[in-house]
């Protein structure tokens, strides 16, 4: 599980190269600019295809972002969500202070949002560690997809020893070092997850059809 996530994090190739490798032009008469243009167009098409896939719409949200109520953590979460929701990413995100129904039971709201999200992001800070609701969401996220590639810990200003023991088996990203890279990582993880799910669905569908006499 986390080996897959480590490979994804270590990858330095941009999104276009990951989702548009087959778009490389081998014709020696093509110019570099034409190659880049075609590759980018194919990548954009595949990106949109993933966002339009039926598997994506099985859940209400692409990303659930868990953070403490501390102002700095809230602002960090809002910056991440703004990045993910803006074009060309166009992801659907859940923020509890923005998207929860007023007057609804908090545990039920959080639990349902976790279950209705493909990917869960935990913004882990010193305030996160002291927030009981963050602990609740963390455990809900772990229960929903234990040892999977659907949980992304983003850490800020914490030592490894301070990270919750439940998360130490996961590869985490350090927001203190490169915020933009961490944001891009979340976007890539969502797309890779959807791509894997679509491919798995095709394999299952193919196998089921092959088994029919």
Beta strands, then each sheet from edge to edge (+ up, - down):
strand 1: 61-66
strand 2: 93-95
strand 3: 117-124
strand 4: 151-155
strand 5: 173-174
sheet 1: 2+ 1+ 3+ 4+ 5+
end
